Amino acid sequence: MSTASGEPEEEDARVEAHLARLGERVRDQMLQEGAAQMDERARLSARESLRRVMDGERRRAGRRRPWAIAGLGAAAALVAFVLWMRRDTAPSAGGGGPLGTPNVRALQPRDKVRDFERFEWEGELPAGGTFELVIRDPSHPEKPIVDTRLHETYWVPSPAQRSAFPRELQWEVRVLDALQTVQAANGATAVRDARQ
């Protein structure tokens, strides 16, 4: 195996991106739950365990890049910290697992569009959860035009619904857990091109 090929660098970049996403999820979970201070004994125990893991990895891997090992160790420490933080909480009915709450991102329509043909987002549902799509007219935000629950990551309005939509829409998709509690939300504004 040649180190001149792009495979190790691509793998490293993929691992770094994964660790960054993992770190964001863990950080968000800690902030949502209040992230109480860890007692000194638990912190020292976690630090010692992490040191032993990192020492063992160094001996086995030999030529692994130090920052990759440190990144994996930091991710393991974050996971251990989150698990430690959740040790006294009752198990939830589902959602996100120990690594954090689900995320959602509105994809289309955004900004100027030809028509409101399809509403699409990306995200994962917690166990027993649903997506809630809420579409509003910005001039009357108190009354939703559409408020529906879905399991898919898209919604296609009927031609009659599309023609009834105002020129500008604000839409939001929410991730609801099994108890119908909002776990994540994201939205966008879209304006139908006046030439249509």
C-alpha positions in Angstrom: 0.0 0.0 0.0 1.5 3.3 -1.0 1.1 6.4 1.2 1.4 8.5 -2.0 -2.1 7.6 -3.0 -5.0 9.8 -1.8 -6.7 7.0 0.1 -5.3 7.7 3.6 -5.9 11.5 3.3 -9.5 10.9 2.1 -10.0 8.5 5.0 -8.5 11.0 7.4 -10.7 13.7 6.0 -13.8 11.5 6.3 -12.9 10.6 9.9 -12.3 14.2 10.8 -15.7 15.2 9.3 -17.4 12.3 11.1 -15.7 13.3 14.4 -16.7 16.9 13.9 -20.4 15.9 13.4 -20.2 13.6 16.4 -18.7 16.4 18.5 -21.5 18.8 17.5 -24.2 16.3 18.4 -22.6 15.6 21.7 -22.1 19.3 22.5 -25.8 20.1 21.6 -27.0 17.3 23.8 -24.9 18.5 26.7 -26.2 22.1 26.3 -29.9 20.9 26.1 -29.6 18.8 29.3 -27.9 21.5 31.3 -24.5 19.8 31.3 -24.0 19.7 35.1 -20.4 19.6 36.4 -18.7 16.2 36.5 -17.3 15.3 39.9 -13.5 15.0 40.2 -13.3 11.3 40.7 -15.4 10.5 37.5 -13.3 13.0 35.5 -10.0 11.5 36.7 -11.3 8.0 35.9 -12.4 9.0 32.4 -9.0 10.7 31.9 -7.1 7.6 33.0 -9.2 5.3 30.8 -8.6 7.6 27.9 -4.9 7.6 28.6 -4.8 3.8 28.7 -6.7 3.5 25.4 -4.5 6.1 23.7 -1.3 4.3 25.0 -2.6 0.9 23.7 -3.5 2.4 20.3 0.0 4.0 19.9 1.7 0.7 20.6 -0.6 -1.3 18.2 -0.7 1.2 15.4 2.9 2.4 15.3 2.6 4.7 12.3 -0.9 6.1 12.8 -1.1 9.8 12.7 -1.2 11.3 16.3 -4.0 13.7 15.5 -6.3 10.9 14.3 -5.7 8.9 17.5 -6.3 12.0 19.6 -9.5 12.8 17.7 -10.8 9.2 18.3 -9.8 9.5 22.0 -11.6 12.8 22.3 -14.7 11.4 20.6 -14.6 8.4 23.1 -14.2 10.8 26.0 -17.2 12.9 24.8 -19.3 9.8 24.4 -18.3 8.6 27.9 -19.1 12.0 29.3 -22.6 12.1 27.7 -23.3 8.6 28.9 -22.1 9.6 32.4 -24.4 12.6 32.3 -27.4 10.5 31.3 -26.8 7.8 33.9 -29.5 9.3 36.3 -32.1 10.2 33.7 -35.0 7.9 32.9 -34.8 6.2 29.5 -36.5 8.2 26.8 -39.2 6.7 24.6 -36.7 7.0 21.7 -34.8 9.5 19.8 -31.3 10.3 18.9 -29.6 7.7 21.0 -26.8 8.5 23.4 -25.0 10.7 20.9 -27.5 13.6 20.8 -30.7 14.8 19.3 -31.7 14.4 15.7 -30.9 17.1 13.3 -32.9 18.4 10.3 -32.1 20.7 7.4 -34.5 22.3 5.0 -33.4 21.8 1.4 -36.0 23.0 -1.0 -37.8 25.3 -1.9 -35.5 28.1 -0.9 -35.2 31.7 -2.0 -36.6 32.3 -5.6 -38.3 29.3 -7.2 -40.3 28.6 -10.3 -43.1 26.9 -8.3 -43.7 25.2 -4.9 -43.6 21.7 -6.5 -41.9 19.8 -3.7 -40.8 20.5 -0.1 -37.7 18.5 0.8 -35.4 18.2 3.8 -32.8 15.9 5.2 -32.8 14.4 8.7 -33.3 11.3 10.7 -36.3 10.4 12.9 -35.9 9.1 16.5 -37.7 5.8 17.2 -41.4 6.3 17.0 -41.0 9.9 15.8 -42.4 11.9 12.9 -41.6 15.0 10.8 -44.0 17.9 11.1 -44.2 20.2 8.1 -45.7 23.7 8.8 -46.1 26.1 5.9 -47.2 29.7 6.6 -48.0 32.9 4.7 -45.5 35.5 6.0 -48.3 38.1 6.0 -50.4 35.8 8.3 -47.9 33.8 10.3 -50.3 33.0 13.1 -52.4 30.6 10.9 -50.5 27.8 9.1 -51.6 27.0 5.5 -50.3 23.4 5.9 -49.5 21.5 9.2 -49.0 17.8 8.5 -47.1 14.9 10.0 -44.9 12.7 7.8 -42.4 9.9 7.9 -40.7 10.8 4.6 -38.2 13.5 4.0 -40.4 15.2 1.4 -43.9 16.4 0.8 -45.5 17.1 -2.6 -48.5 19.4 -2.6 -51.4 18.8 -4.9 -51.9 21.1 -7.9 -54.9 22.7 -6.1 -52.7 23.3 -3.0 -49.9 24.8 -5.1 -52.2 27.2 -6.9 -53.7 28.3 -3.5 -50.3 29.1 -2.1 -49.4 32.8 -1.8 -46.4 34.1 -3.8 -44.1 34.0 -0.6 -44.0 31.1 1.9 -42.2 30.4 5.1 -41.9 26.7 5.9 -40.4 24.8 8.7 -39.9 21.1 9.3 -39.7 19.8 12.9 -38.5 16.4 14.2 -40.9 15.1 16.8 -40.1 12.2 19.1 -42.6 9.4 20.1 -44.1 11.7 22.7 -44.5 14.4 20.0 -41.9 16.7 21.6 -39.9 18.8 19.2 -36.3 17.5 19.0 -35.0 19.7 16.1 -36.4 22.2 13.6 -35.2 24.1 10.5 -36.9 26.2 7.9 -36.6 28.4 4.9 -38.4 31.1 3.0 -39.3 30.7 -0.7 -40.7 33.2 -3.2 -42.4 32.1 -6.4 -41.0 33.9 -9.4 -43.5 36.5 -10.5 -43.1 35.6 -14.2 -45.0 32.3 -13.5 
